[in-house]
Structures are given as C-alpha cells and as structure tokens.
Amino acid sequence: MTAPAERRLSRRDFVGTAGSCLAHLSLMSSAASPFVRGAWAGVATGAAPAGSVVAEEPWGRLERIAEGVWAMVSTPLTGDRTTLCNGGLVAGRNGVLMVEAFASDAGAKWMASQAVALTGRAPTHVLLTHYHSDHSGGVRGAIDGGGAKLRLTDATRALVTERNAGAPADLLRDAELVNAGATTSLDLGGRTVTLRPLDGHTPSDVAVRVEEASVVFCGDLVWNGMFPNYVDAVPSRLTSSVKALRDLRGATYVPGHGSVATPAGLDRYLALLESVEAAARRAVERGITAEAAGAEYRIPGPLGEWVLFNPRYFERAIGAWLKELAAPR
C-alpha cells in the first residue's frame, strides 16, 4: 500500500528476487491491494496528470505535457500490464519519435496508433532507453509494418539479445546505434531531440531531452513515488546520472515508472538515493550485512510517501552499494 515513509510492508509472497523491472512490477501487481492499485493510478497519492489526458486505457494514460509531446504513464497495478513502463511521443514536422517499445507488442502497437491519431503519422523512430523487457518487449509491435527506425546503444542491443527471451534478432540487427560516448541530436523537423547516453540503472541507459519543450524522458534512471529496483544498478553511477539529468534543468521529467515529475520531484528522488547510500556506508562502518541493514532502513520522513511492496528491495539497494564499496579501486 501507499504508506508514510517510515512504514514498511512485508508479504510472504515476496521472497524471491526479480531479474528485471518487468519481474519487479509483475510481483508487485500480483500482491497489491485495491488501495495500492488506486494509489499507483494516481488516486490515493494525489498524483494528478501533469497535462491533459488524451487517451486512457486500463493499463495507463497518455498525457499531453507540451506542444507535440505526450507522456505515457503506465498504471500496471490495475492488473493490466500491456504497456507496463512509461514512455511517450515527440512530434516534429518531419518525424515522430516513440520513446520505449513497452512491455508487449500490443502496447507498442497501441502507442503507434496514438501517434497516428494525434499527429497524422506513425512513429518514424523508436528509442529504447535500456534493455529491460518492460521497455523493449514490444519492439516487433513498434517496428513491423510501420517503417520506424529502431534506435538503441550497442550495449543495449547486446543485452536485449542475450537476456530477453524471444528478442527479435532481425530488427535488432537492422537498428541504428546511438553513440554511447557522446550526446547526439535527432532532428524531427522544427524540433530537436537530444539523446544523452548515461548509465547506472543498467550498463547502458539513454535519456531524451526535448529541447524546445524542456521535457526529459529519463527511462528507469528515475522512478517517481516508488522505490527503485537496483537489480543491475551501479549505485554511484546511478546517482551521478540522475544529477546529470537534474543539471539539464528540465521543466518536466518523465520517469520510467510513476507519475510525471517536476524538478522538486527529481530532487526528492535524489535525496532518496542519497539516503540509501548513507545507510550502506553506516552498514560498512558497523560491519553488518545488507540483509540486516535493509531490515533497519527507513525512508526519511521528509521525503514523503513512496509505494513499497517488499522490504527486501531495501536490502537489494544497500547490497548493491556494499558490492560497489567493496570492489577494488
């Protein structure tokens, strides 16, 4: 449930570990109460849409957050995980970028159909922010028959191929690679989109800034109102990348999961990441395990409410820090 920050929920159902954001959210959805599902949809937490809602389905809502820019805010705890992650659409005179391929072909096709309804054309580009299957599972639905060009980093392509069952090898082979070593721009016609390579949530993350609108699509480098999954994280790199996103001075941040965030929301998320680091460093000083430190950890009260489903995710986050702190330098 959504609860004050000091409260933690324990459920016997959550004893395993999740291998990706998809598994993480699937587990959460399976045990979430109706109240939690309502909270995720923005009812109980007061997370009202950031802009006008132009389309709504059981799995999420599409919000117009700037001229020619729409954010897909998935609400998977309602029980429908067609899209599962957040993403969006960015339109210019000559092209339409779809950020993420979402969790399923059906979800990606739905987003592509929304592009047609809103802009008069199908997506011309589809960008994956990272490899996790809730962001890449719908690649074939996004690309097949529409003529869109898939864009991702070489590392993301390798990880999708290696770790995601049923990855579309033909589409991945023909993808256009994003330079992982430098910021690049994509001209959609009267609208510039900047692709910023980062890392920390995974070995290869990409953020998207819509320059004229001051909107940043963060991928899973940012989670808003829900404690993040550290399954692939290098925590210091994650914090560094989130600070880099904050330095972009966006007016609106679209997280990988949760409601659209303001700069103040991003600052709250950074404070959360820093509190996890502090807890890990205290664990090192005391010589206690990640399990023990995770059991003790409480989100600082001033950071407000976060959706928490299993206290073992605290253990995972602190464990990622302990692993990094113990690594040879």
N, C-alpha and C positions, 0 to 999 in steps of 0.2 A: 504494500500500500504506500501511498504518499504520506510521509510522516515527518514530524520535526526531526531535524538533523541528528539529534543525539540518539534517536531510536533506531534499532536495527531489527530486521525480521529474520527469523530462522525457519526454514522449511525443510523437512526431511527429503523432499523431492530434489533438492538442490545439493546433492552430494558429489556429483561428478564434475568434471571440468569441461568447459566448452572450447572448441577448437577454432571458432571464428565468431564474428559478430552475429552471424546467422544462427549458430547454435546457441549463443548467449541469449538472443532475443526469443528464440523458439522456446527455450527453457522458461524464460520469464512469462511468456504468454500462456504456457500450459498451466502455470500455477497461480496466475494473477487473479485476484478477486475482481468482482464487477466494479468496485470502487477504484481499484488501480487502473482498470481499463478506461474508466471515465477520466481519471487523472491524466493518463497518457494522451487522451484525446483533447486535453486542454480544458476540461470541465472543472475538475476539483482544484487544479493548481492555478487557475486564473490565466493560463497561457492562451489568451485570445489570439486569433490570427493576426499576423503582422500586417497583412494587407487584405484587400477584398478577396473573398473566396470565389473562384471562377468555376470550380468543379469539385465535387465531393463524392467519395465512394466509401464503402465500409473500411477500406484499407488506408484511407488518408484524404487529404485535401490539397488542392492546388491553389496557392495564394499569389495574387499579383502584388509584388513588393516594390516594383519600379516600372517605369515605362518600358515595355518589351522584355520584362524579366519576371519570371514566375518561380516560386519555390514549391516543391512537392514536399509536404510534411506528412510522412507516413505515421499511421496510428495502429501499429501491429497488435497492440494488446487488446484491441477489439476482437481479436481472434482471426482476422484475415491478414495474411502476410504476402499479398500479391506484389506489393512494391517493397515493403519492409524498411528500407533505408530512405533517407531524404535525398533530394537532388533537385533538378529543375530544368528550366528552359531559358535560353537567352536568344533574342531575335534581333537581327540587323536587316538591312535592305537586301543583302545577297545570301544570307545563310541563317541557319538556326542551330544552335548548339544545345544538345541534351546532355546534362551533367548526370552521369551514372546510367548504368543499364539495369539497375534494380535487381530484385531477387528472382524474378521469373520472366519468361518470355511474354506472358500475359500482361505483367506490369509494365514492361518496356513498350509493348505494342499500345497499351492504353496511353502512355505518355506521348508516344509518337502521334497518336490520333489527336491528342490535345494540342500538339504543335500545329497540326493541320487546322484544327478548329479556331485556334487563336491567331495564327499568323498567315494561314493560307498555304503553308508548305510544310512538308515533312522535315524532320531534322536532317541537316547536311553533315553534322559532326556529332559523334557520341564520345564523351570523355569518361574514362574510368579514373577515379581518384586513387584507388588502390585495389588489391586483388581479392579481398574478402567476398565470398559468394553472395552476400546480400546486396552487394554493389555491382556485381559482374554476372550474376546468374542469368540475366535476360539479354545477353549480348546478341544471340541469334534473333530474338524478337525485335531488338532495336535496329539491327542492320539488314536482315534479309528482306529483299524486295524493295527497300526504300532508297537505296543509293547513298546512305550515310557512310561517312568515313570514320572508322574506329580509331581513337587516339588513346594511347597509354604509354607509360615508360617501358623500356626493355625489361627492367626488373619486374614490373607488374605483369608483363606478358609471361615471363618465365614462371612466376609464382602461380598465376592462373592456370597455366598448362600443367604445372607439377602437382598442385594441391587441390584443384577444384575438379570434382568428378564431372565428366561429360563436357569439359571445356571445348568450345568449337575451334578446333585446330585450324581449319581453313580460314576463318575470319580473323583469328589472331595472327596468322601468318601474313595476311594482307594489311594489317593495321599500320597506321602511320605513327612512328615513335615520337614521343615527347622527349625533348632533350632534358635528361636528368641532371645536367650540370649547369644549366643556365635558365633564366627566366625568358620565356618566348611569348610572342603575341599572336593572336588569331584575329584577323580582320573579317568581321561578319557583314561589312558594308555600313559605314557610318557608326559603327560600334566596335570598340576594341576590347578584346578579352585577353587578359594576361594569365598565362599558365605558370605557376610558381612551384617548382619541384622542392619537396621537403621530405622529411622522414620522422620517425618517432612512434607513430601508431603501427606502422609496418616499415620494412626497409625502403619502401618507395611510395610516397604519398604526393599527391598533386593538389594544390589549391587553385581556385579560379577566381580572379577578380574582374568584375565588370566595371571598367574604368569610369565611364560616364555616369553610371548609376551608384558607384561606391558600394557595390554589393560584393561580398566574398562568400563563395561556396567552399566550405572548409573540409569536406569529407569527414572522416572519423578522427581527424586531429582534434575536433571539438565535438563534445556532447553537451547538450543543454538540459539541465534538470534531471539527468540520470547519470549515475556513477559509471565511468567509462570502463571498457574492457581492455586490460593490459596484456592480452594473450600473446601478442607479437611485439609488445612495446619495448623500446629502449627509453626509459623514463626521462633521462636528462635531455635527450633529443626531442622527445615529445614536448616538454616544457619550452625548449628553445624554439621549436617550430610554432607553438601557439603564440609565443611572444613576437615572432616574426609576423604572424597574421595580425596581431594587435597593432604592430607598427605600420601596417598598411592603412590604418585609420579608416577602416570601412565604417559606413553608417549602419549597415545591416549584415549580419553574419548568418549564413545557413549552415547549421551543424549537420553532422552525419546522422544524428538521432536526436529527437526532441524538437521543441518549438524554435522558431526563428529567434535569433538573439540580437540584442543591442550591444554596443561597446561595454556597457556596465555588466551585461551578462557574461561577456567574454572575460572581463576582469574577475568575476565571481568564479568562473571555471579555472582560471589561472591560480586563484587563491586555493581552490580545492586541490589542484595538482601539487602546489607547494606544501599543503598540509600533509599530503601523503608522503612527500619526500622527508619532511620533518619527522614524521612517525617512523620512517625507515631508519633515519640516522639515529634516532633515540634507541631503536632496536639494536643497532650495531653497538652503540655505547653500552647497552645493558647486557649484550650477549644473548638476546632471546631470538627465537625463531620467527619466521614470517607468520606462521600459524598463530603463535602467541600474540604477536603484535597486531595481527589482523583482528583477533578476538577483542583486543582492547581498544582498537581505533574507533573514534567517534568523529564525525564531520563537525567542524567548529560551528557552533550555533549561529554566529553572524552570517554564515554562508547560506542560511535558509534551508528550504526543503529540497530533497533530492529523492528520486524514486530508487528505492533499494529493495532488492529481492533476495539476496543471499549474502550473508556476511563474509563468505569465502572469497568474494570479489575484492574485499579489502585485503585479504591475505595474498591474493594474486598480485595486486598492485604493489604491496610492500615487498613481496617476494621478487618482483621484477627489479625493484630498487636494490634489494640486497644482492642480487646477482650482479648488477652493474657495479655496485660499490666494491664487490669482492674481486672483480675482474682485474687482471694485471694492467698497469698503465704504462 
